[in-house]
Amino acid sequence: MPMGGEAQDGQARLPAVASQSMRVAKVIAPREIRLEEAPVPSPGKGEILIRVRAVGLCGSDLHYYAHGRIGELQFPVGHILGHEVAGIVESLGPGADGPAPGTPVAVDPAISCGQCRYCALGHPNLCRHLRFFGSPPTPGALCEYLAHPSSLVLPLSAGVTLPAGAACEALGVAIHAVDLAHFRIGDSVAVFGCGPLGLLIARVAQLGGASCILASEPLAHRREAASLFGAAAAFDPERDDVVRAIRERTGGDGVDVAFEAAGSETATVQAVDAVRPGGTLILLGYWEADRVTLPGIRAMRKGLTIRFVRRMKHTFPRPGDGPPGPRGPARAHQPRVSILRRRRGPRPGREEESRFPQDGHHPVT
């Protein structure tokens, strides 16, 4: 792979790419993507140039693609999606201190300002001036090259594939969701929706000491995958009485913590009913509509704690497998990228694939 070199002034040159133009995938209308040419970006101060090698498609990407908006946020014509990304460092811009060219990296897609009230309070995910790949007006990663702050990449250790590296962002969201639950070792967990985030939450919860993990998912191949990621049982909400099944396996009370990762109003209501009194409900799925109806009186009488997940917070470095350091791995007990290895579940049949994205479930299998 061609790499950059040093100029006489000591600054890094642009890499010897085959062309100074690159391909980008632009959404020009709902359900319509066009490949176009664009200039290769030049890394600015403190930035590195990354050759993009793997991009995951999140449920939010597919929501933008299918509907042109999420809630009140509408994408402009020609918008570029994609925020789950990994690639190879091509060159360093002025003042960038690494990683070295040739290093495989996962990319943190969130660029916070570090100065607003919410950044000062320790909530960079709520930054007033946050720039996030693929979220208008910030372009995403469905392109061949990215210029990005060197401080916002995570070097991948040997054995971690680039597709697994692209899943670091989703894993960071899953870790943040589990952090918000504050569950204790031995608690029981239910996961509604076994797309990538739901599966990762199940696995992180298992590693965190959950005693029993139960899942609800209408697609058979995802239910089977849930067992690989720690679920003791996975129910079909189109066939099973999910709430009753969960209560039967938890002594009649319900689980300590439920995660709604399906983006389904029905699943959200079931999650409220499946949590024990005094339990916690974590909501992170994107609903089809901005407003949904919750059984508020039931939730209030049960004294539930309900929390919403906004992307990830201080979790991106934690999946790393590299040597200890400021952007290195988490402590030994924390979940790592390696949990994604060899976790490819059975592929869906043609009939099941045709159900997405209309059914609102996460599209990546």
Secondary structure, 3 states (H helix, E strand, C coil): CCCCCECCCCCECCCCCCCCEEEEEEEEECCEEEEEEEECCCCCCCEEEEEEEEEECCHHHHHHHHHCEECCEECCCCECCCCEEEEEEEEECCCCCCCCCCCEEEECCEECCCCCHHHHCCCHHHCCCCEECCCCCCCCCCECEEEEEHHHEEECCCCCCHHHHHCHHHHHHHHHHHHHHCCCCCCEEEEECCCHHHHHHHHHHHHCCCCEEEEECCCHHHHHHHHHCCCCEEECCCCCCHHHHHHHCCCCCCEEEEEECCCCHHHHHHHHHHEEEEEEEEECCCCCCCCCCCCHHHHHHCCCEEEECCCCCCCCCCCCCCCCCCCCCCCCCCCCHHHHCCCCCCCCCHHHHCCCCCCCCCCCC
